[in-house]
Amino acid sequence: MKVLHALIALGLAATPAWAVYAPIPESAKGKALTASVAASVFHDSNIFGASTNEIDSMVYRVAPSLSLDRSLSQQTFFSAGYAVTWDHVADRPGKTDLFSHAGNVRLAHAFSPRTSIDISDSYQISRSPESLLAGVPLNTDQSFRSNQLDGRFVTSASERLGFTFKGRHMTFDYRNDVLAASLDREELLLGASADFRLNPTTKLLGEYRYQTIGYDNAGGLKDKDSHFLLAGVDYAAGRRLAFNGRAGVENRRRDGAPDEDAPYIELSGRYAYGEVSFLSAGYVLTFEETSNVALYTDTKVNRFFVNVQHAVTPTVVVSGLFNYEPSTLQGRAGASPDRDETTLRTGVAVTYLARRNWSLSATLDWDNIDSDDASRDYDRTRIGVHGRYQF
């Protein structure tokens, strides 16, 4: 059973029950089939993420979900989940009732104690996105469909030497015709790494990644691909303390714009100081796609983030997220200069875990974008209460 336990530890299927930034503790499932229903009432100060003439509204949400976690054998683990979310946005122009869907499936199999494969796929139809696009035309419907397929193959040549091969394919399909013409795309990321176990807690590794981004329209202006060469370290001192670090160089080749060599960094750490209490933090330096592809090729992001979850009592948990992103929009030649932009996302939640199968939370989320491009500025606050019952 040790092989099966290791597969399960890689990550159970999850269905989104909370549209809030702060990490919300979940009750232990404890059975193969789990059904739950969540209900929320919150106020959203800027439902479209507009820079001016913001529209605020009360939002009433009901979100039932179903998840399955099943051991097919001692070597094989399967999980699947589905959730539907109904949002009634009282003061939204046009359609006030929005239905979102999210589904996922995962299969993990251990060929031996040293070799395993893990494949997962998640699909969502988001009619009321949690994170809104900056700089889109005023009060535009930003709903979209997306799919993400992940695969990972891990094997070891010896007690100390191991290899990992991984891939990710993502698609984005926006409902609004203007956004679709600009932003519909697919992204493919492939990677291979070799790691050497220095001691029981520390691994050193070298990694190569290849990324390609292809847009459905005007690809000759917007498409790009990148090659990454990275070195890193993984450190894990039991279940309480872990650290992962990668650093190296990215060679980004842009269609219709100059190529660029830039540093790439990703750092993350987690310290669990209680049964449900933990602190995690990290930093990422990379290129990401932007919502205004006519003016900018992409954006160079510095992302600092902190997550905390603290059990005040056995039934009261306080959690929070702080995400700070100073970035530079990479101006397209003849269309715009480079512009600085700072994004702040933060959230806090207080959760009452009354019993094993139900909980109640009060939450506050705040988004703010301060940009040299005034059309991308926006401010958004959501405050509400959320309840969940698990059958």
Buried (B, 14 or more C-beta within 10 A) or exposed (E): EEBBEBBEEBEBBBBBBBBBBBBBBBBEEEEEEBEBBBBBEBEBBBBBBBBEEBBEBEBBBEBBBBBBBEBEEEBBBBBBBBBBBBBBBEEBEEEBEBEBBBBBBBBBBBEEEEBBBBBBBBBBBBBBBBBBBBBBEEBBBBBBBBBBBBBBBBBBEEEEEBBBBBBBBBBBBBBBEEBBBBBBBBBBBBBBBBBEBEEEBBBEBBBBBBBBBBBBEBBEBBBBBBBBEBEBBBBBEEEEBBBBBBBBEBBBBBBBBEEBEEEBBBBBBBBBEEEBBBBBBBBBBBBEBBBBBEBBBBBBBBBBBBBBBBBEEEEEBBBBBBBBBBBBBBBBEEEBEEBEBBBBBBBBBBBBBEEEBBBBBBBBBBBBBBBBBEBBBBBBBBEBEBBBBBE
